Amino acid sequence: MGKQLFRYSEANKEKFLESDNITFNDGSVVTPEEIWHYLTVEGPEKYPGTFEINLYQGNRASRDETLPTSLKTHYLGLTFSERMERAKDKGKSIAFIQGGQAVDPYTAADTIALRPFLVGQWYHGREHGNDINKSVLRRKQSKEKAFHDMSFEACQTGGYEHIQSGNLRVDVVAPYTVLRCSDVSYGVEAHRHGPNKEVKLFNVDYPLRYQASKPWAVEYFAQNLRRLVKTLDEVSGRKTTEDDLLKAIKLHNEGRRLGTELAELWWSADIPPTNSDDRLSLVSLANLDMHGDVQASLSVLKEARNIIAERVKNGVKGHAVTDNPKRIFILGSCVGINDSRSEDAGAIVVGKDDQWSHCSSLVEEEGDPFYNLAKATLEYPYEQSIEKRAEWTIEQIKKSRADGVIFIHNWGCNTQAAVARPILDVIKRETGIPTYIQERDLHGLQHEQEQNRVNAFIEML
Ligand code: SF4
C-alpha cells in the first residue's frame, strides 16, 4: 500500500496569509506567503517523511491548520538544517550544550546553543528525500556507532558522533554539569579524548543540591558563567560585556514571561484550546532555544500567546481533542508520549516538568547579571533534591488539573531512572492521583508495547 501523505489544505491559505511574519536574529523576515510555499512545495519534496501519516508520527491529518503558529513551528523545524548551514557560512559560532539550562549566556555571546536533538536535526536534515523509516534508521545508525565510541550506558550519543567525526561545524562543546543529565559526564569525557581536537571543550561546573542559598556557591557558579562567556568569546573573537548579558537576560525573561502566560491561559480553559502537540510546541518556544534562533522563537511565541488568549476567551476547542479528555502530566527528561495516539485513546497532555522548570524561573534584572543568572539557575526546581522537586511538581500538577502522572525515563538516563520512584511516591502520597513509570528507548519508532501501557493507564483513569 502506498504511503499516505499529509498536505496543507488550500482552504486555509487565505486566513494564514493574514498572520504575522517571522523575524530572525539577523533582522531578516519571512512572510506567511513564503512559509506557505515552503510547507506546500519545498518542504514535502525535501522531507517527505515528516508529511507521512502513520502511527509513529500520529495522525498528521489532524494537524491544526487553523492555528497559524502550528504551521510556523513546523516551518522552523523543517528549515532548521539549512538555517544552521547559513548561520555558519556567515561566521556565527555554534555551541553544543546538554542538560536543562537556559541559554542566556550563549545568546549574550552571540552563539547558537544546540542540544543533542537539534544537533541530530541539523545533521539529518542535510539529506533530502527520506521517508520516515529511512530517517529513523539513519538516527539509529549514528546512535549505534556512538555507543561503541562513547558508552552504551549513555542515552543521547548521536550529537557526540556528528561533532567528533567533523560532520558538523560545531565550534565548542560547553554544557553545564547539571544533575538531571547523566549523559553530560559521559559526553564531556568522550569529547576530551575524541579525535576532533578542533572543537573547544568547556564544562560549566554546577554545584549540586541546596546551593542557591549559599552565597559562595552562587559566586562560584557565577564565576563559571564568566569563564563560559570568555570561552565563547575566544571562539568568536568578540568581547561580551555585562551589558550584553543583561540584554540577553531581559530578552529571555520576555520569552519566559510569555511562555508562562501562555501555559497558564491554556490551563485556565475548561476546554483545551489546542491539542497536546501544539501546546507543547508553543510552550517550548518560551526558552527561545528550540529553533536555533531566539528572535524567530520570540516572534512566533508572541503571536501564539495572542491566539491562545482569543481561543480561551471564545471557548474554542483544539483540533482533534476529544470531549472531556483525561488530563495527563508527563515527568522526566527528553521524553514524551505519542500525543496523537493518546488523544485517540481519550487523553490530553497538559504539562511536562522538563523545560518548564527553567521557563518558569525568571532572572532578576537589577544588579550583577552573572550573579543573578547563577542564582536563578541554581534554583531550578528540576535540579533540586527529590522532596523539593516533588513539591514543585505537585504545584504544577494541581495548576494543570491533571488526572494522572506518567514518569518516563530513557534507557541510559541514570539520574531520572533513579529518582522516578521516590518522586512519584511523594506525589501519590500528597495528591492521591494515579501514577506510573515507563522506561523507553530514545530514537525508536515508538513501540506498540509502550502505547499499550499508556492506553491501559488512560483507560484506568
Ligand atoms: S534523557 Fe537524561 S541522560 Fe539523556 S540527554 Fe536527556 S537528561 Fe541527559
Boltz pocket constraint, residues with backbone or C-beta under 6 A from the ligand:
constraints:
  - pocket:
      binder: B
      contacts: [[A, 98], [A, 99], [A, 116], [A, 155], [A, 156], [A, 180], [A, 181], [A, 182], [A, 183], [A, 184], [A, 333], [A, 334], [A, 410], [A, 412], [A, 413], [A, 414], [A, 416]]
      max_distance: 6.0
